[in-house]
Amino acid sequence: MLEYVFDYRRVSPQPARSRIHELQQRVQRMQGAAVSRTLESLPGMSGVIQLRTGETYSVDSTSLATALVAGPSQAGEWVAFVGVSDLGLEAAAQFGIDLDRTVVVPRPGELWLSVTAGLLDVAAVVVVKPPAPVSAQQAERLKSRLRMHDAALVCWAREWPTYGSSCRGFGSSGWPGATHTALATRGRPTDSRA
């Protein structure tokens, strides 16, 4: 008769579970299955909005776009800016964006859609400022790309056919560094301070 003895004192189920979950997500990404995870955000932004991969967000200013991208960049993610010709790299670095892991395509012209789609394959967050109004077909092409790759899209455009959340800055709250931001999530507007 054989008897098995197990030492459970050194077994830690929590790290193993998180490691298994991480490996499952990695396999899903390699297989092309839709994956969604929450990206890091700046401390002041986490109470307002947190980016999730597979989602599209709409902003109306460089500072909001940069603030949304700074959290994932500081956490070690690759980020990209497409069509943002007035992006100040020094200002982006002061926001906390790691320029060593940042791709900037300031003037893609008519190729903005292809450039954006290509960067969604390699960057966790892509900020795009299209040179012309975006059609529903173009937006859906990028949305389907987001579902297949582990990335989020921040759109800086007046009109974007579909988006998950919208951030719009409109003035100051009375103390330096604070911006009053309106956040509309899936049609439910709320006001938040960032």
N, C-alpha and C positions, 0 to 999 in steps of 0.2 A: 504494500500500500504506500502510495506517495502522498506527501503532504506539502502544500505550497504555503510559504510564509512571505508576506508582503510587508514592506516597510512603508507605511503611509505618511510618516512624519516629514519626509522630504518631498512629497508630491504636492505641487501647488496647482490646483485646477484653473485658477483665474488666468495666469499668464498663458497657459496652454490654450484656453478658450479664445483669448484675444489673438494669439498667434494663428490658430486654426481659422478664425474669421478673416484675418489679414491674408492668409494663403488662399482662402476661397475667393476673396475679391480679386486677388492677382490672377487666379485661373480664369475667372469670369472676364476680366479685362483682356486676357490673351485669347479667349474664345470669342470675344466680340459681344458678349452679353451686356445688357445695360447694368451699370454700376452707379450707385449714388453714395457719396460720402460728404460730410460736412467739412469744409475747409476752415483753417484758422482765420481769425479776424483780429484787428486791432482791439485792444481792451475797450476803448470808447465805442466801437462799432458793434461789439458782440450783443449788446442789449437792443440794438436797432435792427441789424440784419446780419445773417451769417450765410455765406455762399455755400451752395450745395452743387456738387458736380451733376451734370445732366440738366441744369437749369439755365435760364436766360434772365438777365437783370438789365433794367434800363436806368441810365443816369443822364443828367443834363449838364455836368461840368467835369473839368479835368480833376479838380480836387476830390470830388466824390469817387470818380473812377480810380484815382490813385489810392485813396483811402481803402477802398474795397480790395484792391490788389495787394496792398502792403502786407496784410496779415498772412496770406498764403506764401508770399515771397519770403517773409521773415522765417516762416516755418520750413523753408528749404525747397519750395515748389518753383518750377519754371513758370514765368508769366510772359505775356506778349502784348504789344500795342500795335494795332494796325490802323493806319490812316490818321493817327494823332500827330500831325506835323508840328503842333505847338507844345508838345510835351517837353518840359524842362527836365533833363536828366539829373541835374543837381537837386532840383526840388523833389523829384521822385526819390532820390537817395535819402533826402532829409525826412521823407515820409516813412522811410524804412525799407524801401524796395532794394533788394540785392541786385545791383546792375550786372553782376557776373552771371546771373541766371535770368536775364531779361532780354527778350528779342524785340526790337523796334523796327517796324516797316512804316516809315513816316508817310510815304506817298505811293501807295500801290496802284492808284488810278483805277482803271476798269477791272483790274485783276484782284480787287479787294476781296471778293467772295472766295476765290480759289486760295488766296494767301491765308485768309482766316480759317478756311476749312483745313488747310494743311497744318497750320499751327495748332489747331485743336487736337491733332494727333500727338503733339509733343509737350504742350504747355498745359498746366492745370487751370489757368485762367487766361482768357484772351479778351482784351478790350478792343472793340472795333468802332471806328467812326466812319460809316459809309459816306462816299462822296455824293450820293444821290438817294432819293427815297427807296426804301427796301420793299420788294414785292413779297406777297405771302409765300410764293414758291421759294424764293431765296431764303426767307426766314425759316421755312420748314426744312430746307436742305441742311442748314446749320443745326437746327434742333435735332434732326435725326442723327447728325454726326455727334452731337453731345450725348445722345442716348447710348451710342456705341463706344464712346471713349470717355475716359475719366477726366472731364474738363467742364468748366463753367464759362459762360459767355457774358461779358458786360458790354451792353450796347449803348453807345453814346449817339443817339439819333433822336430827332424830333418825333418821328413816328416809327415804331417797330411793331409789326403785325401781332406778334405773340411774345409775351414775357411773363415770368413768374412774379417778379417784384419790381417796383419802381422807386428810385430815390431821387428826390428833387430838393436842392438847396435853395433857400429863399431868405437870406439875411442872417443876422447875428443875434445871439441870445443876450447880449449885454456884457459878456466877459470874453476876453481874448481866447481864441482857439475853439470856441464852441459854435457849432452851426445848427440852426434849427432845420430839421430835415423832415419832409413828409414821406411816409412809406406807405405804398399801396400794395398789399399782398393779395393777389388773386381777387381784385375787386373790392377788398375791404380796407379802406384808407384808415390810417392811424397816424398820429403825430408823435414823434420821438425826438429826444435831444441826443446829439452825438458830439 
